Amino acid sequence: MKTGMIDASKIEAMIAQLKAAATRPDSALGPVQGEKQAARVDFAGALKSALDQVNSAQSKSEDLAKRFVLGDDSVNLSDVMINSQKANIAFQATIQVRNKLVSAYHDIMNMQV
């Protein structure tokens, strides 16, 4: 039975899954059928990846600036300025994240146990 855009059979199947999950012990719980389990994210890997992206943006900006100064006709001033600003914004965002991490670290270290 379909009502508008909602398929009642899918809703009933979802309710049946929820009831089955409620009767299982907590250790047996798994992802809902059709749902993928979220991948684990390594904090150090994510941080390194972000820093590598900032570094590549700065390197690209520096390379474009050098090419422009040396008279490369394929590089124009607007590209140099845009890439320079992108690298600057990425670097400033990285600094802000670092400041927040240091602040959080200090807050945790100053907590009384």
Backbone atoms as SQL, in Angstrom:
CREATE TABLE atoms (id INTEGER PRIMARY KEY, chain TEXT, resi INTEGER, resn TEXT, atom TEXT, x REAL, y REAL, z REAL);
INSERT INTO atoms VALUES
  (1, 'A', 1, 'MET', 'N', 0.849, -1.176, 0.000),
  (2, 'A', 1, 'MET', 'CA', 0.000, 0.000, 0.000),
  (3, 'A', 1, 'MET', 'C', 0.893, 1.237, 0.000),
  (4, 'A', 2, 'LYS', 'N', 0.666, 2.146, -0.957),
  (5, 'A', 2, 'LYS', 'CA', 1.456, 3.373, -1.038),
  (6, 'A', 2, 'LYS', 'C', 0.556, 4.562, -0.734),
  (7, 'A', 3, 'THR', 'N', 1.054, 5.444, 0.101),
  (8, 'A', 3, 'THR', 'CA', 0.338, 6.663, 0.423),
  (9, 'A', 3, 'THR', 'C', 1.208, 7.824, -0.007),
  (10, 'A', 4, 'GLY', 'N', 0.860, 8.475, -1.080),
  (11, 'A', 4, 'GLY', 'CA', 1.678, 9.571, -1.583),
  (12, 'A', 4, 'GLY', 'C', 3.047, 9.056, -1.990),
  (13, 'A', 5, 'MET', 'N', 4.096, 9.590, -1.383),
  (14, 'A', 5, 'MET', 'CA', 5.470, 9.212, -1.700),
  (15, 'A', 5, 'MET', 'C', 6.026, 8.196, -0.698),
  (16, 'A', 6, 'ILE', 'N', 5.242, 7.857, 0.350),
  (17, 'A', 6, 'ILE', 'CA', 5.727, 6.971, 1.393),
  (18, 'A', 6, 'ILE', 'C', 5.259, 5.554, 1.116),
  (19, 'A', 7, 'ASP', 'N', 6.203, 4.607, 1.157),
  (20, 'A', 7, 'ASP', 'CA', 5.891, 3.198, 0.938),
  (21, 'A', 7, 'ASP', 'C', 5.689, 2.552, 2.305),
  (22, 'A', 8, 'ALA', 'N', 4.471, 2.151, 2.596),
  (23, 'A', 8, 'ALA', 'CA', 4.132, 1.604, 3.908),
  (24, 'A', 8, 'ALA', 'C', 4.867, 0.297, 4.186),
  (25, 'A', 9, 'SER', 'N', 5.136, -0.498, 3.168),
  (26, 'A', 9, 'SER', 'CA', 5.823, -1.771, 3.400),
  (27, 'A', 9, 'SER', 'C', 7.250, -1.542, 3.900),
  (28, 'A', 10, 'LYS', 'N', 7.907, -0.492, 3.406),
  (29, 'A', 10, 'LYS', 'CA', 9.256, -0.192, 3.880),
  (30, 'A', 10, 'LYS', 'C', 9.230, 0.268, 5.332),
  (31, 'A', 11, 'ILE', 'N', 8.207, 1.038, 5.681),
  (32, 'A', 11, 'ILE', 'CA', 8.075, 1.496, 7.064),
  (33, 'A', 11, 'ILE', 'C', 7.823, 0.315, 7.988),
  (34, 'A', 12, 'GLU', 'N', 6.962, -0.604, 7.564),
  (35, 'A', 12, 'GLU', 'CA', 6.680, -1.783, 8.379),
  (36, 'A', 12, 'GLU', 'C', 7.924, -2.652, 8.530),
  (37, 'A', 13, 'ALA', 'N', 8.718, -2.776, 7.467),
  (38, 'A', 13, 'ALA', 'CA', 9.953, -3.550, 7.548),
  (39, 'A', 13, 'ALA', 'C', 10.932, -2.892, 8.517),
  (40, 'A', 14, 'MET', 'N', 11.003, -1.568, 8.498),
  (41, 'A', 14, 'MET', 'CA', 11.893, -0.840, 9.402),
  (42, 'A', 14, 'MET', 'C', 11.445, -1.021, 10.851),
  (43, 'A', 15, 'ILE', 'N', 10.140, -0.977, 11.097),
  (44, 'A', 15, 'ILE', 'CA', 9.613, -1.180, 12.449),
  (45, 'A', 15, 'ILE', 'C', 9.932, -2.589, 12.928),
  (46, 'A', 16, 'ALA', 'N', 9.808, -3.578, 12.028),
  (47, 'A', 16, 'ALA', 'CA', 10.130, -4.954, 12.391),
  (48, 'A', 16, 'ALA', 'C', 11.610, -5.081, 12.741),
  (49, 'A', 17, 'GLN', 'N', 12.485, -4.412, 11.997),
  (50, 'A', 17, 'GLN', 'CA', 13.918, -4.445, 12.304),
  (51, 'A', 17, 'GLN', 'C', 14.198, -3.804, 13.656),
  (52, 'A', 18, 'LEU', 'N', 13.527, -2.682, 13.941),
  (53, 'A', 18, 'LEU', 'CA', 13.736, -2.017, 15.219),
  (54, 'A', 18, 'LEU', 'C', 13.268, -2.888, 16.380),
  (55, 'A', 19, 'LYS', 'N', 12.118, -3.564, 16.206),
  (56, 'A', 19, 'LYS', 'CA', 11.627, -4.446, 17.263),
  (57, 'A', 19, 'LYS', 'C', 12.575, -5.615, 17.473),
  (58, 'A', 20, 'ALA', 'N', 13.098, -6.165, 16.373),
  (59, 'A', 20, 'ALA', 'CA', 14.046, -7.284, 16.489),
  (60, 'A', 20, 'ALA', 'C', 15.320, -6.827, 17.176),
  (61, 'A', 21, 'ALA', 'N', 15.773, -5.623, 16.855),
  (62, 'A', 21, 'ALA', 'CA', 16.990, -5.103, 17.476),
  (63, 'A', 21, 'ALA', 'C', 16.772, -4.833, 18.957),
  (64, 'A', 22, 'ALA', 'N', 15.563, -4.431, 19.329),
  (65, 'A', 22, 'ALA', 'CA', 15.268, -4.140, 20.730),
  (66, 'A', 22, 'ALA', 'C', 15.266, -5.408, 21.577),
  (67, 'A', 23, 'THR', 'N', 14.957, -6.554, 20.984),
  (68, 'A', 23, 'THR', 'CA', 14.907, -7.798, 21.748),
  (69, 'A', 23, 'THR', 'C', 16.260, -8.487, 21.839),
  (70, 'A', 24, 'ARG', 'N', 17.226, -8.079, 20.989),
  (71, 'A', 24, 'ARG', 'CA', 18.562, -8.672, 21.014),
  (72, 'A', 24, 'ARG', 'C', 19.380, -8.071, 22.153),
  (73, 'A', 25, 'PRO', 'N', 20.365, -8.841, 22.666),
  (74, 'A', 25, 'PRO', 'CA', 21.283, -8.255, 23.645),
  (75, 'A', 25, 'PRO', 'C', 22.131, -7.172, 22.973),
  (76, 'A', 26, 'ASP', 'N', 22.644, -6.256, 23.782),
  (77, 'A', 26, 'ASP', 'CA', 23.400, -5.123, 23.243),
  (78, 'A', 26, 'ASP', 'C', 24.627, -5.556, 22.449),
  (79, 'A', 27, 'SER', 'N', 25.265, -6.640, 22.831),
  (80, 'A', 27, 'SER', 'CA', 26.482, -7.061, 22.145),
  (81, 'A', 27, 'SER', 'C', 26.201, -7.555, 20.732),
  (82, 'A', 28, 'ALA', 'N', 24.971, -7.925, 20.439),
  (83, 'A', 28, 'ALA', 'CA', 24.645, -8.463, 19.119),
  (84, 'A', 28, 'ALA', 'C', 24.172, -7.393, 18.151),
  (85, 'A', 29, 'LEU', 'N', 24.109, -6.152, 18.593),
  (86, 'A', 29, 'LEU', 'CA', 23.630, -5.097, 17.706),
  (87, 'A', 29, 'LEU', 'C', 24.612, -4.857, 16.579),
  (88, 'A', 30, 'GLY', 'N', 24.095, -4.709, 15.393),
  (89, 'A', 30, 'GLY', 'CA', 24.912, -4.417, 14.225),
  (90, 'A', 30, 'GLY', 'C', 24.245, -3.311, 13.450),
  (91, 'A', 31, 'PRO', 'N', 24.778, -2.969, 12.289),
  (92, 'A', 31, 'PRO', 'CA', 24.156, -1.922, 11.495),
  (93, 'A', 31, 'PRO', 'C', 22.798, -2.369, 10.972),
  (94, 'A', 32, 'VAL', 'N', 21.900, -1.419, 10.795),
  (95, 'A', 32, 'VAL', 'CA', 20.578, -1.696, 10.244),
  (96, 'A', 32, 'VAL', 'C', 20.768, -2.197, 8.827),
  (97, 'A', 33, 'GLN', 'N', 19.899, -3.134, 8.417),
  (98, 'A', 33, 'GLN', 'CA', 20.018, -3.714, 7.082),
  (99, 'A', 33, 'GLN', 'C', 20.027, -2.609, 6.022),
  (100, 'A', 34, 'GLY', 'N', 20.990, -2.669, 5.119),
  (101, 'A', 34, 'GLY', 'CA', 21.102, -1.669, 4.065),
  (102, 'A', 34, 'GLY', 'C', 21.946, -0.477, 4.468),
  (103, 'A', 35, 'GLU', 'N', 22.357, -0.422, 5.701),
  (104, 'A', 35, 'GLU', 'CA', 23.155, 0.706, 6.188),
  (105, 'A', 35, 'GLU', 'C', 24.594, 0.247, 6.356),
  (106, 'A', 36, 'LYS', 'N', 25.525, 1.046, 5.872),
  (107, 'A', 36, 'LYS', 'CA', 26.935, 0.707, 6.004),
  (108, 'A', 36, 'LYS', 'C', 27.464, 1.283, 7.311),
  (109, 'A', 37, 'GLN', 'N', 28.372, 0.540, 7.928),
  (110, 'A', 37, 'GLN', 'CA', 28.960, 1.012, 9.160),
  (111, 'A', 37, 'GLN', 'C', 29.976, 2.106, 8.824),
  (112, 'A', 38, 'ALA', 'N', 30.010, 3.153, 9.615),
  (113, 'A', 38, 'ALA', 'CA', 30.906, 4.278, 9.374),
  (114, 'A', 38, 'ALA', 'C', 32.354, 3.826, 9.507),
  (115, 'A', 39, 'ALA', 'N', 33.186, 4.312, 8.597),
  (116, 'A', 39, 'ALA', 'CA', 34.597, 3.974, 8.648),
  (117, 'A', 39, 'ALA', 'C', 35.264, 4.714, 9.801),
  (118, 'A', 40, 'ARG', 'N', 36.218, 4.060, 10.416),
  (119, 'A', 40, 'ARG', 'CA', 36.946, 4.697, 11.512),
  (120, 'A', 40, 'ARG', 'C', 37.939, 5.678, 10.928),
  (121, 'A', 41, 'VAL', 'N', 38.039, 6.836, 11.540),
  (122, 'A', 41, 'VAL', 'CA', 38.941, 7.877, 11.074),
  (123, 'A', 41, 'VAL', 'C', 40.100, 7.985, 12.052),
  (124, 'A', 42, 'ASP', 'N', 41.293, 7.888, 11.520),
  (125, 'A', 42, 'ASP', 'CA', 42.499, 8.034, 12.327),
  (126, 'A', 42, 'ASP', 'C', 42.803, 9.521, 12.432),
  (127, 'A', 43, 'PHE', 'N', 42.818, 10.049, 13.651),
  (128, 'A', 43, 'PHE', 'CA', 43.020, 11.488, 13.850),
  (129, 'A', 43, 'PHE', 'C', 44.368, 11.934, 13.310),
  (130, 'A', 44, 'ALA', 'N', 45.410, 11.176, 13.593),
  (131, 'A', 44, 'ALA', 'CA', 46.753, 11.550, 13.127),
  (132, 'A', 44, 'ALA', 'C', 46.800, 11.556, 11.604),
  (133, 'A', 45, 'GLY', 'N', 46.170, 10.591, 10.978),
  (134, 'A', 45, 'GLY', 'CA', 46.143, 10.538, 9.512),
  (135, 'A', 45, 'GLY', 'C', 45.372, 11.696, 8.913),
  (136, 'A', 46, 'ALA', 'N', 44.242, 12.033, 9.536),
  (137, 'A', 46, 'ALA', 'CA', 43.446, 13.158, 9.043),
  (138, 'A', 46, 'ALA', 'C', 44.195, 14.472, 9.202),
  (139, 'A', 47, 'LEU', 'N', 44.876, 14.634, 10.325),
  (140, 'A', 47, 'LEU', 'CA', 45.655, 15.848, 10.561),
  (141, 'A', 47, 'LEU', 'C', 46.812, 15.954, 9.575),
  (142, 'A', 48, 'LYS', 'N', 47.499, 14.848, 9.341),
  (143, 'A', 48, 'LYS', 'CA', 48.611, 14.847, 8.385),
  (144, 'A', 48, 'LYS', 'C', 48.114, 15.159, 6.983),
  (145, 'A', 49, 'SER', 'N', 46.980, 14.606, 6.604),
  (146, 'A', 49, 'SER', 'CA', 46.408, 14.870, 5.287),
  (147, 'A', 49, 'SER', 'C', 46.072, 16.354, 5.133),
  (148, 'A', 50, 'ALA', 'N', 45.477, 16.948, 6.162),
  (149, 'A', 50, 'ALA', 'CA', 45.135, 18.368, 6.111),
  (150, 'A', 50, 'ALA', 'C', 46.382, 19.233, 6.008),
  (151, 'A', 51, 'LEU', 'N', 47.423, 18.882, 6.762),
  (152, 'A', 51, 'LEU', 'CA', 48.666, 19.641, 6.698),
  (153, 'A', 51, 'LEU', 'C', 49.345, 19.495, 5.335),
  (154, 'A', 52, 'ASP', 'N', 49.262, 18.303, 4.762),
  (155, 'A', 52, 'ASP', 'CA', 49.828, 18.096, 3.426),
  (156, 'A', 52, 'ASP', 'C', 49.093, 18.935, 2.377),
  (157, 'A', 53, 'GLN', 'N', 47.772, 19.066, 2.523),
  (158, 'A', 53, 'GLN', 'CA', 47.002, 19.893, 1.587),
  (159, 'A', 53, 'GLN', 'C', 47.400, 21.364, 1.708),
  (160, 'A', 54, 'VAL', 'N', 47.595, 21.844, 2.926),
  (161, 'A', 54, 'VAL', 'CA', 48.024, 23.237, 3.128),
  (162, 'A', 54, 'VAL', 'C', 49.409, 23.437, 2.529),
  (163, 'A', 55, 'ASN', 'N', 50.290, 22.477, 2.758),
  (164, 'A', 55, 'ASN', 'CA', 51.644, 22.572, 2.224),
  (165, 'A', 55, 'ASN', 'C', 51.632, 22.596, 0.701),
  (166, 'A', 56, 'SER', 'N', 50.807, 21.758, 0.071),
  (167, 'A', 56, 'SER', 'CA', 50.754, 21.742, -1.395),
  (168, 'A', 56, 'SER', 'C', 50.167, 23.044, -1.931),
  (169, 'A', 57, 'ALA', 'N', 49.194, 23.620, -1.223),
  (170, 'A', 57, 'ALA', 'CA', 48.628, 24.905, -1.659),
  (171, 'A', 57, 'ALA', 'C', 49.687, 26.001, -1.585),
  (172, 'A', 58, 'GLN', 'N', 50.493, 25.987, -0.527),
  (173, 'A', 58, 'GLN', 'CA', 51.552, 26.987, -0.405),
  (174, 'A', 58, 'GLN', 'C', 52.636, 26.782, -1.464),
  (175, 'A', 59, 'SER', 'N', 52.978, 25.533, -1.729),
  (176, 'A', 59, 'SER', 'CA', 53.982, 25.248, -2.759),
  (177, 'A', 59, 'SER', 'C', 53.504, 25.670, -4.138),
  (178, 'A', 60, 'LYS', 'N', 52.234, 25.386, -4.440),
  (179, 'A', 60, 'LYS', 'CA', 51.663, 25.776, -5.731),
  (180, 'A', 60, 'LYS', 'C', 51.658, 27.301, -5.871),
  (181, 'A', 61, 'SER', 'N', 51.287, 27.980, -4.795),
  (182, 'A', 61, 'SER', 'CA', 51.256, 29.435, -4.813),
  (183, 'A', 61, 'SER', 'C', 52.657, 30.008, -5.039),
  (184, 'A', 62, 'GLU', 'N', 53.633, 29.456, -4.353),
  (185, 'A', 62, 'GLU', 'CA', 55.011, 29.924, -4.504),
  (186, 'A', 62, 'GLU', 'C', 55.533, 29.651, -5.914),
  (187, 'A', 63, 'ASP', 'N', 55.198, 28.484, -6.450),
  (188, 'A', 63, 'ASP', 'CA', 55.633, 28.142, -7.804),
  (189, 'A', 63, 'ASP', 'C', 55.026, 29.093, -8.838),
  (190, 'A', 64, 'LEU', 'N', 53.731, 29.389, -8.703),
  (191, 'A', 64, 'LEU', 'CA', 53.088, 30.328, -9.637),
  (192, 'A', 64, 'LEU', 'C', 53.711, 31.719, -9.533),
  (193, 'A', 65, 'ALA', 'N', 54.007, 32.147, -8.313),
  (194, 'A', 65, 'ALA', 'CA', 54.609, 33.465, -8.125),
  (195, 'A', 65, 'ALA', 'C', 55.990, 33.527, -8.784),
  (196, 'A', 66, 'LYS', 'N', 56.789, 32.470, -8.622),
  (197, 'A', 66, 'LYS', 'CA', 58.113, 32.431, -9.255),
  (198, 'A', 66, 'LYS', 'C', 58.000, 32.478, -10.772),
  (199, 'A', 67, 'ARG', 'N', 57.062, 31.677, -11.292),
  (200, 'A', 67, 'ARG', 'CA', 56.881, 31.647, -12.748),
  (201, 'A', 67, 'ARG', 'C', 56.439, 33.009, -13.273),
  (202, 'A', 68, 'PHE', 'N', 55.577, 33.700, -12.531),
  (203, 'A', 68, 'PHE', 'CA', 55.118, 35.022, -12.959),
  (204, 'A', 68, 'PHE', 'C', 56.268, 36.023, -12.948),
  (205, 'A', 69, 'VAL', 'N', 57.078, 35.984, -11.893),
  (206, 'A', 69, 'VAL', 'CA', 58.210, 36.912, -11.771),
  (207, 'A', 69, 'VAL', 'C', 59.232, 36.659, -12.885),
  (208, 'A', 70, 'LEU', 'N', 59.404, 35.394, -13.250),
  (209, 'A', 70, 'LEU', 'CA', 60.368, 35.069, -14.298),
  (210, 'A', 70, 'LEU', 'C', 59.834, 35.352, -15.705),
  (211, 'A', 71, 'GLY', 'N', 58.578, 35.785, -15.808),
  (212, 'A', 71, 'GLY', 'CA', 58.029, 36.195, -17.091),
  (213, 'A', 71, 'GLY', 'C', 57.315, 35.112, -17.877),
  (214, 'A', 72, 'ASP', 'N', 56.844, 34.062, -17.217),
  (215, 'A', 72, 'ASP', 'CA', 56.094, 33.007, -17.901),
  (216, 'A', 72, 'ASP', 'C', 54.756, 33.575, -18.372),
  (217, 'A', 73, 'ASP', 'N', 54.519, 33.505, -19.691),
  (218, 'A', 73, 'ASP', 'CA', 53.299, 34.088, -20.254),
  (219, 'A', 73, 'ASP', 'C', 52.042, 33.278, -19.943),
  (220, 'A', 74, 'SER', 'N', 52.190, 32.026, -19.530),
  (221, 'A', 74, 'SER', 'CA', 51.016, 31.203, -19.235),
  (222, 'A', 74, 'SER', 'C', 50.432, 31.493, -17.848),
  (223, 'A', 75, 'VAL', 'N', 51.134, 32.315, -17.053),
  (224, 'A', 75, 'VAL', 'CA', 50.670, 32.651, -15.701),
  (225, 'A', 75, 'VAL', 'C', 50.334, 34.133, -15.673),
  (226, 'A', 76, 'ASN', 'N', 49.103, 34.428, -15.237),
  (227, 'A', 76, 'ASN', 'CA', 48.746, 35.847, -15.119),
  (228, 'A', 76, 'ASN', 'C', 48.652, 36.246, -13.644),
  (229, 'A', 77, 'LEU', 'N', 48.627, 37.531, -13.413),
  (230, 'A', 77, 'LEU', 'CA', 48.672, 38.063, -12.052),
  (231, 'A', 77, 'LEU', 'C', 47.463, 37.630, -11.222),
  (232, 'A', 78, 'SER', 'N', 46.298, 37.554, -11.831),
  (233, 'A', 78, 'SER', 'CA', 45.105, 37.177, -11.063),
  (234, 'A', 78, 'SER', 'C', 45.217, 35.751, -10.529),
  (235, 'A', 79, 'ASP', 'N', 45.778, 34.838, -11.332),
  (236, 'A', 79, 'ASP', 'CA', 45.971, 33.470, -10.845),
  (237, 'A', 79, 'ASP', 'C', 46.947, 33.438, -9.676),
  (238, 'A', 80, 'VAL', 'N', 48.001, 34.223, -9.777),
  (239, 'A', 80, 'VAL', 'CA', 48.989, 34.285, -8.704),
  (240, 'A', 80, 'VAL', 'C', 48.341, 34.798, -7.423),
  (241, 'A', 81, 'MET', 'N', 47.570, 35.874, -7.532),
  (242, 'A', 81, 'MET', 'CA', 46.946, 36.470, -6.342),
  (243, 'A', 81, 'MET', 'C', 45.886, 35.543, -5.737),
  (244, 'A', 82, 'ILE', 'N', 45.093, 34.899, -6.584),
  (245, 'A', 82, 'ILE', 'CA', 44.051, 33.994, -6.077),
  (246, 'A', 82, 'ILE', 'C', 44.683, 32.810, -5.350),
  (247, 'A', 83, 'ASN', 'N', 45.699, 32.209, -5.957),
  (248, 'A', 83, 'ASN', 'CA', 46.352, 31.067, -5.302),
  (249, 'A', 83, 'ASN', 'C', 47.074, 31.494, -4.036),
  (250, 'A', 84, 'SER', 'N', 47.618, 32.696, -4.026),
  (251, 'A', 84, 'SER', 'CA', 48.271, 33.201, -2.823),
  (252, 'A', 84, 'SER', 'C', 47.255, 33.375, -1.700),
  (253, 'A', 85, 'GLN', 'N', 46.101, 33.911, -2.006),
  (254, 'A', 85, 'GLN', 'CA', 45.067, 34.095, -0.979),
  (255, 'A', 85, 'GLN', 'C', 44.516, 32.754, -0.492),
  (256, 'A', 86, 'LYS', 'N', 44.339, 31.791, -1.412),
  (257, 'A', 86, 'LYS', 'CA', 43.874, 30.464, -1.004),
  (258, 'A', 86, 'LYS', 'C', 44.868, 29.826, -0.033),
  (259, 'A', 87, 'ALA', 'N', 46.155, 29.928, -0.353),
  (260, 'A', 87, 'ALA', 'CA', 47.181, 29.358, 0.530),
  (261, 'A', 87, 'ALA', 'C', 47.189, 30.073, 1.873),
  (262, 'A', 88, 'ASN', 'N', 47.017, 31.387, 1.859),
  (263, 'A', 88, 'ASN', 'CA', 46.996, 32.161, 3.100),
  (264, 'A', 88, 'ASN', 'C', 45.796, 31.780, 3.969),
  (265, 'A', 89, 'ILE', 'N', 44.638, 31.638, 3.357),
  (266, 'A', 89, 'ILE', 'CA', 43.429, 31.259, 4.111),
  (267, 'A', 89, 'ILE', 'C', 43.581, 29.859, 4.691),
  (268, 'A', 90, 'ALA', 'N', 44.114, 28.938, 3.911),
  (269, 'A', 90, 'ALA', 'CA', 44.326, 27.577, 4.403),
  (270, 'A', 90, 'ALA', 'C', 45.298, 27.575, 5.580),
  (271, 'A', 91, 'PHE', 'N', 46.353, 28.387, 5.477),
  (272, 'A', 91, 'PHE', 'CA', 47.336, 28.462, 6.566),
  (273, 'A', 91, 'PHE', 'C', 46.709, 29.075, 7.816),
  (274, 'A', 92, 'GLN', 'N', 45.932, 30.133, 7.659),
  (275, 'A', 92, 'GLN', 'CA', 45.279, 30.765, 8.804),
  (276, 'A', 92, 'GLN', 'C', 44.292, 29.808, 9.476),
  (277, 'A', 93, 'ALA', 'N', 43.573, 29.028, 8.677),
  (278, 'A', 93, 'ALA', 'CA', 42.645, 28.042, 9.243),
  (279, 'A', 93, 'ALA', 'C', 43.412, 26.984, 10.031),
  (280, 'A', 94, 'THR', 'N', 44.561, 26.578, 9.513),
  (281, 'A', 94, 'THR', 'CA', 45.399, 25.603, 10.211),
  (282, 'A', 94, 'THR', 'C', 45.884, 26.162, 11.544),
  (283, 'A', 95, 'ILE', 'N', 46.263, 27.425, 11.546),
  (284, 'A', 95, 'ILE', 'CA', 46.707, 28.073, 12.788),
  (285, 'A', 95, 'ILE', 'C', 45.567, 28.095, 13.808),
  (286, 'A', 96, 'GLN', 'N', 44.355, 28.401, 13.348),
  (287, 'A', 96, 'GLN', 'CA', 43.210, 28.443, 14.262),
  (288, 'A', 96, 'GLN', 'C', 42.907, 27.057, 14.838),
  (289, 'A', 97, 'VAL', 'N', 42.995, 26.020, 13.994),
  (290, 'A', 97, 'VAL', 'CA', 42.774, 24.658, 14.489),
  (291, 'A', 97, 'VAL', 'C', 43.833, 24.298, 15.520),
  (292, 'A', 98, 'ARG', 'N', 45.092, 24.662, 15.239),
  (293, 'A', 98, 'ARG', 'CA', 46.167, 24.398, 16.195),
  (294, 'A', 98, 'ARG', 'C', 45.896, 25.101, 17.514),
  (295, 'A', 99, 'ASN', 'N', 45.461, 26.355, 17.451),
  (296, 'A', 99, 'ASN', 'CA', 45.173, 27.104, 18.679),
  (297, 'A', 99, 'ASN', 'C', 44.053, 26.450, 19.478),
  (298, 'A', 100, 'LYS', 'N', 43.018, 25.974, 18.782),
  (299, 'A', 100, 'LYS', 'CA', 41.914, 25.298, 19.475),
  (300, 'A', 100, 'LYS', 'C', 42.382, 23.999, 20.116),
  (301, 'A', 101, 'LEU', 'N', 43.241, 23.253, 19.414),
  (302, 'A', 101, 'LEU', 'CA', 43.756, 22.003, 19.977),
  (303, 'A', 101, 'LEU', 'C', 44.611, 22.263, 21.209),
  (304, 'A', 102, 'VAL', 'N', 45.455, 23.275, 21.163),
  (305, 'A', 102, 'VAL', 'CA', 46.299, 23.615, 22.306),
  (306, 'A', 102, 'VAL', 'C', 45.428, 24.059, 23.476),
  (307, 'A', 103, 'SER', 'N', 44.399, 24.848, 23.184),
  (308, 'A', 103, 'SER', 'CA', 43.492, 25.301, 24.240),
  (309, 'A', 103, 'SER', 'C', 42.752, 24.117, 24.875),
  (310, 'A', 104, 'ALA', 'N', 42.293, 23.191, 24.051),
  (311, 'A', 104, 'ALA', 'CA', 41.606, 22.010, 24.573),
  (312, 'A', 104, 'ALA', 'C', 42.558, 21.159, 25.404),
  (313, 'A', 105, 'TYR', 'N', 43.799, 21.030, 24.953),
  (314, 'A', 105, 'TYR', 'CA', 44.801, 20.278, 25.705),
  (315, 'A', 105, 'TYR', 'C', 45.028, 20.902, 27.078),
  (316, 'A', 106, 'HIS', 'N', 45.173, 22.242, 27.120),
  (317, 'A', 106, 'HIS', 'CA', 45.370, 22.919, 28.401),
  (318, 'A', 106, 'HIS', 'C', 44.155, 22.749, 29.313),
  (319, 'A', 107, 'ASP', 'N', 42.955, 22.826, 28.743),
  (320, 'A', 107, 'ASP', 'CA', 41.747, 22.639, 29.544),
  (321, 'A', 107, 'ASP', 'C', 41.710, 21.240, 30.151),
  (322, 'A', 108, 'ILE', 'N', 42.072, 20.243, 29.363),
  (323, 'A', 108, 'ILE', 'CA', 42.061, 18.870, 29.871),
  (324, 'A', 108, 'ILE', 'C', 43.129, 18.678, 30.943),
  (325, 'A', 109, 'MET', 'N', 44.293, 19.252, 30.709),
  (326, 'A', 109, 'MET', 'CA', 45.381, 19.105, 31.687),
  (327, 'A', 109, 'MET', 'C', 45.071, 19.817, 33.002),
  (328, 'A', 110, 'ASN', 'N', 44.268, 20.874, 32.959),
  (329, 'A', 110, 'ASN', 'CA', 43.932, 21.619, 34.172),
  (330, 'A', 110, 'ASN', 'C', 42.708, 21.057, 34.908),
  (331, 'A', 111, 'MET', 'N', 42.069, 20.020, 34.333),
  (332, 'A', 111, 'MET', 'CA', 40.924, 19.400, 35.017),
  (333, 'A', 111, 'MET', 'C', 41.395, 18.643, 36.254),
  (334, 'A', 112, 'GLN', 'N', 40.589, 18.748, 37.305),
  (335, 'A', 112, 'GLN', 'CA', 40.908, 17.996, 38.508),
  (336, 'A', 112, 'GLN', 'C', 40.268, 16.633, 38.409),
  (337, 'A', 113, 'VAL', 'N', 41.033, 15.637, 38.809),
  (338, 'A', 113, 'VAL', 'CA', 40.537, 14.255, 38.727),
  (339, 'A', 113, 'VAL', 'C', 39.892, 13.855, 39.998);
